[in-house]
């Protein structure tokens, strides 16, 4: 083979690798977004189930009886979950700072999973 042909093939391969790298980066960003959205929806689903269970218990026990309920997760918790979804830390270690490149923070996640 000619040296020029080999150089051309190497250049073309390098371009294709660059395109694949760019495509892989885009897929990684989409995956990170979907994981965070899934986590947010999971939290919201848990909150809705808790509310539904509390309403069902209240209906079964009657209005005069004081039912034993799980602690109600309120609007503040939903706001913190939304802030985390938007890319901010909600843990006491880095509260309010922007999370880098959508990376998950274990402190934030453990805080959000507390009941």
C-alpha positions in Angstrom: 0.0 0.0 0.0 1.0 3.5 -0.6 1.9 5.7 2.4 -0.6 8.3 1.4 -3.4 5.7 1.2 -2.5 4.4 4.7 -2.5 8.0 6.1 -5.9 8.6 4.5 -7.4 5.5 6.0 -6.0 6.4 9.4 -7.4 9.9 9.1 -10.9 8.5 8.1 -10.8 6.1 11.0 -9.9 9.0 13.4 -12.9 11.0 12.1 -15.2 8.1 12.5 -14.0 7.5 16.1 -14.6 11.2 16.8 -18.1 11.0 15.6 -18.8 7.8 17.6 -17.3 9.5 20.7 -19.6 12.5 20.1 -22.6 10.2 19.7 -21.7 8.2 22.8 -21.5 11.4 24.8 -25.0 12.4 23.7 -26.3 8.9 24.6 -24.7 9.2 28.0 -26.3 12.6 28.6 -29.7 11.2 27.6 -29.3 8.2 29.9 -28.3 10.5 32.9 -31.4 12.6 32.2 -33.6 9.5 32.1 -32.1 8.0 35.3 -32.8 11.3 37.1 -36.3 11.5 35.7 -37.0 7.9 36.8 -35.7 8.7 40.3 -37.9 11.7 40.5 -41.0 9.8 39.3 -40.2 7.0 41.7 -40.2 9.5 44.6 -43.4 11.0 43.4 -45.0 7.6 43.0 -44.1 6.7 46.5 -45.5 9.9 47.8 -48.8 9.3 46.0 -49.1 5.8 47.3 -48.5 7.0 50.8 -51.2 9.6 50.4 -53.6 7.0 49.0 -52.9 4.6 51.9 -53.4 7.4 54.4 -56.8 8.2 52.8 -57.9 4.6 52.7 -56.9 4.2 56.4 -58.9 7.3 57.3 -61.9 6.0 55.5 -61.7 2.6 57.1 -61.3 3.8 60.7 -63.9 6.5 60.5 -63.6 10.3 61.1 -63.7 10.3 64.9 -60.9 7.7 65.4 -57.3 8.8 65.3 -55.6 6.6 62.8 -52.0 5.6 63.1 -50.4 7.0 60.0 -47.0 7.1 58.5 -45.4 10.5 58.7 -46.8 12.6 55.8 -44.1 13.6 53.3 -45.1 17.1 52.4 -44.5 19.8 49.9 -41.0 20.7 51.1 -39.8 17.2 50.3 -41.3 17.5 46.8 -39.5 20.8 46.4 -36.2 19.3 47.4 -36.7 16.4 44.9 -37.5 18.9 42.2 -34.4 20.9 43.0 -32.3 17.7 42.8 -34.0 16.9 39.5 -33.0 20.4 38.2 -29.3 19.7 39.0 -28.8 21.2 42.4 -27.5 19.5 45.6 -30.0 19.1 48.4 -27.7 17.3 50.9 -26.3 19.2 53.9 -22.8 18.8 52.6 -23.2 20.8 49.3 -26.7 22.3 49.6 -27.5 24.6 46.7 -24.4 24.1 44.6 -24.8 22.8 41.1 -24.1 19.1 40.5 -21.4 18.6 37.9 -22.4 17.0 34.6 -25.6 15.5 36.1 -23.6 13.1 38.3 -25.6 11.6 41.1 -24.6 12.6 44.7 -24.8 9.8 47.2 -25.5 12.2 50.0 -28.4 13.7 48.2 -29.9 10.4 47.1 -29.6 9.0 50.7 -31.3 12.1 52.0 -34.1 11.8 49.5 -34.7 8.2 50.3 -35.1 8.8 54.0 -38.6 8.6 55.4 
